[in-house]
């Protein structure tokens, strides 16, 4: 039986918190930033937690399950 590989993009994108929740970056922060307000960009910097309905899939990609 071969080893199960971790999803390469998932390991770069998501981090697991101490309590086991999965942390993610917010979208819309990569380009076209001149038209976005400073307040909006500042709030996009803050990490968010993956929604429980998606957490199972992300954990599977990270080979935690």
C-alpha positions as a LaTeX table, in Angstrom:
\begin{tabular}{lrrr}
\hline
Residue & $x$ (\AA) & $y$ (\AA) & $z$ (\AA) \\
\hline
Unk1 & 0.00 & 0.00 & 0.00 \\
Unk2 & 1.57 & 3.34 & $-1.05$ \\
Unk3 & 1.86 & 6.33 & 1.26 \\
Unk4 & $-0.93$ & 8.91 & 1.11 \\
Unk5 & 0.39 & 12.22 & $-0.16$ \\
Unk6 & $-0.63$ & 15.60 & 1.21 \\
Unk7 & $-2.26$ & 18.00 & $-1.27$ \\
Unk8 & 0.59 & 20.36 & $-2.21$ \\
Unk9 & $-1.50$ & 23.55 & $-2.43$ \\
Unk10 & $-3.39$ & 22.76 & 0.77 \\
Unk11 & $-0.25$ & 22.48 & 2.88 \\
Unk12 & 0.84 & 25.94 & 1.67 \\
Unk13 & $-2.60$ & 27.54 & 2.12 \\
Unk14 & $-4.03$ & 26.18 & 5.37 \\
Unk15 & $-2.67$ & 26.01 & 8.92 \\
Unk16 & $-4.06$ & 24.04 & 11.84 \\
Unk17 & $-4.65$ & 25.93 & 15.09 \\
Unk18 & $-3.90$ & 24.54 & 18.53 \\
Unk19 & $-7.54$ & 23.59 & 19.04 \\
Unk20 & $-7.66$ & 21.70 & 15.73 \\
Unk21 & $-9.50$ & 24.31 & 13.67 \\
Unk22 & $-8.20$ & 25.13 & 10.20 \\
Unk23 & $-7.08$ & 28.67 & 9.45 \\
Unk24 & $-7.30$ & 30.18 & 5.97 \\
Unk25 & $-6.45$ & 33.41 & 4.20 \\
Unk26 & $-9.21$ & 35.66 & 2.90 \\
Unk27 & $-9.85$ & 36.09 & $-0.82$ \\
Unk28 & $-9.63$ & 39.28 & $-2.95$ \\
Unk29 & $-6.22$ & 40.39 & $-1.64$ \\
Unk30 & $-3.98$ & 39.42 & $-4.56$ \\
Unk31 & $-4.42$ & 42.09 & $-7.25$ \\
Unk32 & $-6.44$ & 45.20 & $-8.26$ \\
Unk33 & $-5.75$ & 46.68 & $-4.83$ \\
Unk34 & $-5.73$ & 50.36 & $-5.83$ \\
Unk35 & $-9.51$ & 50.59 & $-6.06$ \\
Unk36 & $-10.05$ & 48.86 & $-2.70$ \\
Unk37 & $-10.24$ & 50.94 & 0.47 \\
Unk38 & $-7.42$ & 50.77 & 3.01 \\
Unk39 & $-9.85$ & 49.57 & 5.67 \\
Unk40 & $-11.04$ & 46.75 & 3.42 \\
Unk41 & $-7.48$ & 45.63 & 2.65 \\
Unk42 & $-6.56$ & 45.76 & 6.33 \\
Unk43 & $-9.52$ & 43.53 & 7.25 \\
Unk44 & $-8.57$ & 41.09 & 4.47 \\
Unk45 & $-5.21$ & 40.58 & 6.18 \\
Unk46 & $-6.85$ & 38.91 & 9.19 \\
Unk47 & $-7.06$ & 35.13 & 8.97 \\
Unk48 & $-10.41$ & 33.36 & 8.99 \\
Unk49 & $-11.42$ & 29.87 & 10.12 \\
Unk50 & $-12.60$ & 27.33 & 7.53 \\
Unk51 & $-16.35$ & 26.73 & 7.74 \\
Unk52 & $-17.26$ & 23.39 & 9.37 \\
Unk53 & $-18.95$ & 22.17 & 6.18 \\
Unk54 & $-15.63$ & 22.51 & 4.31 \\
Unk55 & $-13.34$ & 21.52 & 7.17 \\
Unk56 & $-13.72$ & 17.78 & 6.53 \\
Unk57 & $-12.55$ & 18.15 & 2.93 \\
Unk58 & $-9.59$ & 20.34 & 3.92 \\
Unk59 & $-8.55$ & 17.89 & 6.64 \\
Unk60 & $-8.66$ & 15.12 & 4.03 \\
Unk61 & $-6.38$ & 17.18 & 1.75 \\
Unk62 & $-4.01$ & 17.72 & 4.67 \\
Unk63 & $-4.17$ & 13.97 & 5.45 \\
Unk64 & $-5.33$ & 14.55 & 9.02 \\
Unk65 & $-8.44$ & 12.36 & 8.89 \\
\hline
\end{tabular}
